[in-house]
Amino acid sequence: MRRDLKELEKKFADFIGVKYAIGVNSGTDALSLSMRAAGIVPGDEVITVSHTFMASISVICHQGAVPVLVDVGEDYTMNPALIEEAITPKTKAIEPVHLNGRMCDMDKIMRIANEHRLLVIEDAAQALGAKFRSGKGKWKKAGSFGLAGCFSLYPFKALGAFGDAGVVTTNSAELAKKLRLLRYNGEDRKTGKFYFHGYSALLDNVQAALLNVKFRYFNKWIEQRRTLAEYYWTGLKDVKDIVLPNFRDPRYFDIYQNYVIRAKKRNQLFNHFKKNGVETMIKDSIPNHRQKAMGLSHFRLPFTEKLAGEVISLPLYPEMSQKEAEYVIKILRNFYNKNNKS
């Protein structure tokens, strides 16, 4: 019996506002299986970004398809103004990446996709609970816009399992059926009939049981993240050497999966935090398209490359106290006060 998995899938679908949720064993599998189920085949092109975890790009290559990378905007997500010039007769899909708990501008992306008859597969690994308000005034959550929404439930995510876990959301009955077959070796477990060669990618029932318990507290955890993000904003908004991720756009509801700032003298700031007992993170100081082994160096993405030298993640998690946040603010302010005087 996989009662806990079925319960989680029902909760997940209801939370996102879609008909179906399919549990798989990682966010990477969520993306890869969705692309295969959607019919992405060798030679197809899929438009996505470089400013993301490499898996967002790798899953395209796993299908034998070609990643076409566009630059990101000021909020670190796909710049919709650059999509149409990247479309060719081989383009099959767009993979927007919702990053750090903030969604892409899905109004613009969906308009372009519909006009060019392209599939949309959302990489929502870092955006469970994030929302975007369309021009019609309706709020919709990450994972409810495209053909598929792909989530990671890795332990460090806002909702994390004990190990790897993932979920795909969709309103397509056909896609949901294909995904359920793909995740379990291509077999319909009710009939024992095999339809194609699949994978061993089923979300474990033990992980599902844990996630069902944690789901009870998830909305509260989101509010705690947003409260801490607002506290950082209040304490740091006048520091001219940094750019905060509190973007103040009423169309977005950010969950602050990561609190990523842009900072002058970023590497020195990182060392200053470490010296003072504050754990921060610098991720992808080499942009994905500049990783030589990946064969993507022909893409010119100036803002992505600029971000690679500036971004740093400050501590932010639901259990974090106001006192701890005050200490982070103090250490950061001291760094720039000292450096600006010297």
Wavefront OBJ file of the C-alpha trace (Angstrom):
o trace
v 0.000 0.000 0.000
v 1.199 3.494 -0.820
v -1.486 5.288 1.114
v 0.869 8.053 2.289
v 2.056 8.789 -1.242
v -1.513 9.027 -2.508
v -2.365 11.357 0.367
v 0.624 13.573 -0.388
v -0.231 13.731 -4.083
v -3.776 14.813 -3.255
v -2.553 17.490 -0.828
v 0.004 18.719 -3.304
v -2.443 19.013 -6.191
v -4.946 20.866 -4.001
v -2.235 23.204 -2.696
v -1.000 24.130 -6.178
v -4.506 24.286 -7.630
v -4.189 21.593 -10.297
v -5.855 18.257 -11.019
v -2.881 15.925 -10.633
v 0.361 15.558 -8.689
v 2.803 12.716 -9.283
v 5.469 11.883 -6.690
v 8.938 11.057 -8.004
v 12.278 10.597 -6.322
v 13.916 13.980 -7.067
v 13.403 17.376 -8.622
v 15.728 16.355 -11.439
v 13.558 13.328 -12.228
v 10.494 15.545 -12.081
v 11.948 17.674 -14.871
v 13.465 14.859 -16.905
v 10.393 12.612 -16.828
v 8.133 15.575 -17.619
v 10.174 16.394 -20.693
v 10.084 12.806 -21.892
v 6.350 12.506 -21.220
v 5.758 15.813 -23.024
v 7.450 14.470 -26.153
v 10.771 16.320 -26.077
v 12.981 14.320 -28.456
v 16.499 14.516 -29.903
v 16.977 17.634 -32.001
v 14.292 19.677 -30.247
v 15.341 22.987 -28.703
v 14.263 24.061 -25.231
v 14.725 27.646 -24.062
v 15.893 28.120 -20.475
v 18.461 30.059 -18.433
v 22.006 29.562 -17.207
v 21.461 31.221 -13.813
v 20.092 28.085 -12.148
v 21.261 24.727 -10.858
v 22.860 22.720 -13.675
v 20.108 20.078 -13.526
v 17.717 22.540 -15.222
v 19.951 22.316 -18.291
v 21.036 18.692 -17.934
v 17.474 17.372 -18.145
v 17.173 18.901 -21.614
v 20.377 17.193 -22.717
v 19.184 13.894 -21.238
v 16.432 13.871 -23.877
v 18.964 14.445 -26.642
v 17.490 17.932 -27.006
v 19.394 21.216 -27.263
v 19.363 23.826 -24.483
v 19.062 27.397 -25.731
v 20.029 29.825 -22.973
v 18.727 33.358 -22.475
v 19.771 35.919 -19.898
v 17.937 36.717 -16.680
v 16.585 40.026 -15.442
v 17.107 42.056 -12.292
v 15.123 39.558 -10.217
v 17.398 36.668 -11.365
v 14.647 34.946 -13.381
v 14.178 34.507 -17.139
v 13.979 37.802 -19.014
v 10.848 37.443 -21.196
v 12.046 40.186 -23.550
v 14.790 37.853 -24.785
v 12.692 34.765 -25.496
v 11.278 35.467 -28.938
v 14.653 36.171 -30.538
v 15.794 32.739 -29.276
v 12.907 30.875 -30.952
v 13.709 28.856 -34.083
v 11.741 26.279 -36.111
v 13.275 23.620 -33.814
v 12.031 25.185 -30.583
v 9.665 22.814 -28.773
v 9.396 24.209 -25.250
v 10.246 26.910 -22.741
v 11.538 25.938 -19.307
v 11.166 28.985 -17.019
v 13.073 28.640 -13.751
v 11.430 30.163 -10.675
v 14.403 31.006 -8.482
v 14.984 31.642 -4.766
v 11.249 31.503 -4.070
v 10.310 34.040 -6.751
v 8.356 33.260 -9.898
v 9.083 34.322 -13.458
v 6.749 36.753 -15.210
v 4.368 34.033 -16.326
v 1.933 36.382 -18.081
v 4.570 37.297 -20.649
v 6.039 33.813 -20.898
v 2.672 32.128 -21.420
v 1.673 34.721 -24.025
v 4.835 34.002 -26.018
v 4.415 30.243 -25.610
v 0.803 30.344 -26.782
v 1.580 32.558 -29.773
v 4.358 30.201 -30.907
v 2.605 26.979 -29.838
v 5.369 25.992 -27.438
v 5.145 23.753 -24.395
v 5.916 25.231 -20.982
v 7.544 23.055 -18.329
v 8.080 25.036 -15.130
v 11.165 24.425 -13.027
v 9.553 25.268 -9.699
v 12.148 23.466 -7.569
v 12.669 26.559 -5.403
v 9.190 28.012 -5.530
v 6.691 25.812 -3.697
v 4.020 28.236 -2.471
v 5.171 31.187 -4.574
v 2.411 33.005 -6.452
v 2.013 35.326 -9.426
v -0.980 37.589 -10.025
v -1.892 37.773 -13.698
v -3.166 40.818 -15.520
v -6.680 39.514 -14.866
v -6.058 39.909 -11.144
v -6.074 36.194 -10.332
v -3.369 34.657 -8.148
v -1.876 31.377 -9.416
v 0.869 29.327 -7.829
v 4.109 28.135 -9.319
v 3.519 24.839 -11.068
v 0.007 25.704 -12.266
v 0.771 27.640 -15.462
v 2.518 25.248 -17.831
v 1.902 21.729 -19.024
v 3.940 20.567 -16.023
v 5.313 22.064 -12.831
v 8.386 20.377 -11.358
v 9.278 20.582 -7.671
v 12.205 19.460 -5.571
v 11.620 18.334 -1.991
v 15.306 17.951 -1.194
v 16.028 18.487 2.535
v 17.255 22.077 2.069
v 14.105 23.205 0.272
v 11.280 25.091 2.005
v 9.449 21.758 2.272
v 12.060 19.036 2.485
v 12.093 15.275 2.904
v 14.779 13.262 4.726
v 16.419 12.676 1.342
v 15.760 13.300 -2.338
v 12.138 13.688 -3.386
v 10.167 15.492 -6.058
v 6.691 16.101 -7.446
v 5.234 16.948 -10.856
v 1.977 18.893 -11.090
v -0.265 19.070 -14.158
v -3.811 19.498 -15.387
v -3.259 16.971 -18.175
v -4.684 13.501 -17.552
v -2.568 12.133 -20.405
v 0.669 13.552 -19.006
v -0.168 12.317 -15.497
v -0.749 8.792 -16.815
v 2.558 8.770 -18.712
v 4.438 10.048 -15.672
v 2.987 7.365 -13.401
v 4.123 4.737 -15.883
v 7.563 6.280 -16.436
v 8.306 6.525 -12.721
v 7.690 2.782 -12.218
v 9.517 1.007 -15.026
v 6.757 1.634 -17.566
v 4.356 -0.683 -15.738
v 0.731 -0.182 -14.859
v 0.828 -1.667 -11.355
v -2.900 -2.391 -11.336
v -2.840 -4.569 -14.447
v 0.800 -5.659 -14.590
v 0.968 -4.483 -18.211
v 4.150 -2.784 -19.444
v 3.834 0.056 -21.951
v 7.476 1.085 -22.502
v 10.871 1.067 -20.826
v 10.630 3.342 -17.801
v 12.625 4.195 -14.709
v 12.788 3.424 -10.999
v 11.805 6.912 -9.888
v 8.888 6.484 -7.500
v 8.699 8.734 -4.437
v 9.191 6.495 -1.425
v 6.167 6.070 0.823
v 8.250 6.763 3.950
v 9.297 10.132 2.549
v 5.674 10.836 1.660
v 4.580 10.083 5.233
v 7.121 12.589 6.563
v 6.104 15.232 4.043
v 2.431 14.812 4.939
v 3.257 15.770 8.520
v 5.459 18.689 7.522
v 2.827 19.980 5.115
v 0.638 20.868 8.105
v 3.107 23.606 9.052
v 4.149 24.761 5.604
v 2.028 27.906 5.299
v 3.283 29.039 8.700
v 6.872 28.442 7.613
v 6.323 30.564 4.500
v 5.050 33.440 6.616
v 8.069 33.125 8.905
v 10.364 33.303 5.879
v 8.582 36.403 4.627
v 8.771 38.015 8.057
v 12.530 37.436 8.226
v 12.972 38.760 4.688
v 11.121 41.911 5.691
v 13.331 42.218 8.751
v 16.431 42.046 6.560
v 14.906 44.703 4.309
v 14.291 47.063 7.212
v 17.815 46.604 8.559
v 19.733 46.731 5.274
v 17.782 48.819 2.752
v 20.046 51.862 3.233
v 23.298 49.955 2.585
v 24.283 51.235 -0.851
v 26.783 48.464 -1.595
v 24.164 45.708 -1.795
v 20.950 44.947 -3.706
v 18.251 43.173 -1.715
v 15.739 40.681 -3.178
v 12.688 42.457 -1.740
v 11.527 43.623 -5.175
v 8.226 45.232 -4.095
v 6.187 44.193 -7.126
v 2.543 43.596 -6.098
v 2.121 40.901 -8.770
v 4.452 38.554 -6.899
v 4.197 36.604 -3.658
v 7.747 35.445 -2.893
v 8.471 32.690 -0.377
v 12.202 33.519 0.017
v 13.442 29.962 -0.381
v 16.851 31.662 -0.430
v 17.656 35.242 0.571
v 20.131 36.130 -2.160
v 21.659 39.598 -2.255
v 24.029 41.216 -4.728
v 27.067 42.589 -2.958
v 30.143 44.637 -3.803
v 33.347 42.965 -2.616
v 31.310 39.770 -2.383
v 34.188 37.388 -1.684
v 35.592 39.619 1.067
v 32.111 39.859 2.580
v 31.837 36.061 2.539
v 35.140 35.760 4.442
v 34.049 38.458 6.898
v 30.854 36.548 7.668
v 32.795 33.304 8.097
v 35.272 34.978 10.467
v 32.334 36.154 12.580
v 30.565 32.799 12.729
v 27.868 33.418 10.100
v 27.364 30.722 7.489
v 26.577 32.180 4.068
v 26.706 30.579 0.629
v 28.168 31.512 -2.723
v 26.588 29.347 -5.418
v 27.792 29.016 -8.990
v 30.651 31.517 -9.006
v 31.308 30.020 -12.447
v 28.133 30.392 -14.544
v 26.822 27.143 -15.978
v 27.476 28.217 -19.561
v 31.103 28.894 -18.628
v 31.643 25.347 -17.381
v 33.915 24.030 -20.150
v 32.726 20.423 -19.954
v 29.158 21.427 -20.801
v 29.797 22.878 -24.257
v 27.673 25.985 -23.704
v 30.308 28.704 -23.926
v 28.893 30.093 -27.193
v 26.076 31.779 -25.271
v 26.595 35.440 -24.346
v 24.785 36.181 -21.101
v 26.316 39.334 -19.590
v 23.956 39.804 -16.666
v 24.210 36.146 -15.656
v 27.986 36.513 -15.649
v 27.749 39.697 -13.582
v 25.553 37.964 -11.012
v 28.066 35.130 -10.665
v 30.520 37.605 -9.175
v 28.026 39.350 -6.896
v 25.418 37.005 -5.395
v 25.627 35.631 -1.870
v 22.921 33.930 0.221
v 22.272 35.177 3.744
v 20.905 32.798 6.395
v 17.118 32.514 6.336
v 15.029 29.629 7.666
v 11.805 29.399 9.692
v 13.546 28.552 12.976
v 15.830 31.586 12.730
v 15.314 34.082 15.541
v 15.094 37.857 15.278
v 18.227 38.064 17.403
v 20.135 35.933 14.897
v 18.903 38.094 12.028
v 20.016 41.198 13.915
v 23.483 39.694 14.242
v 23.682 39.039 10.479
v 22.606 42.632 9.805
v 25.190 43.936 12.253
v 28.045 41.940 10.712
v 27.144 43.036 7.180
v 26.834 46.707 8.130
v 30.126 46.596 10.011
v 31.867 45.208 6.932
v 30.777 48.019 4.640
v 31.217 50.721 7.272
v 34.803 49.612 7.739
v 35.546 49.248 4.032
v 33.984 52.557 3.058
v 36.093 54.400 5.628
v 39.364 52.827 4.499
l 1 2 3 4 5 6 7 8 9 10 11 12 13 14 15 16 17 18 19 20 21 22 23 24 25 26 27 28 29 30 31 32 33 34 35 36 37 38 39 40 41 42 43 44 45 46 47 48 49 50 51 52 53 54 55 56 57 58 59 60 61 62 63 64 65 66 67 68 69 70 71 72 73 74 75 76 77 78 79 80 81 82 83 84 85 86 87 88 89 90 91 92 93 94 95 96 97 98 99 100 101 102 103 104 105 106 107 108 109 110 111 112 113 114 115 116 117 118 119 120 121 122 123 124 125 126 127 128 129 130 131 132 133 134 135 136 137 138 139 140 141 142 143 144 145 146 147 148 149 150 151 152 153 154 155 156 157 158 159 160 161 162 163 164 165 166 167 168 169 170 171 172 173 174 175 176 177 178 179 180 181 182 183 184 185 186 187 188 189 190 191 192 193 194 195 196 197 198 199 200 201 202 203 204 205 206 207 208 209 210 211 212 213 214 215 216 217 218 219 220 221 222 223 224 225 226 227 228 229 230 231 232 233 234 235 236 237 238 239 240 241 242 243 244 245 246 247 248 249 250 251 252 253 254 255 256 257 258 259 260 261 262 263 264 265 266 267 268 269 270 271 272 273 274 275 276 277 278 279 280 281 282 283 284 285 286 287 288 289 290 291 292 293 294 295 296 297 298 299 300 301 302 303 304 305 306 307 308 309 310 311 312 313 314 315 316 317 318 319 320 321 322 323 324 325 326 327 328 329 330 331 332 333 334 335 336 337 338 339 340 341 342
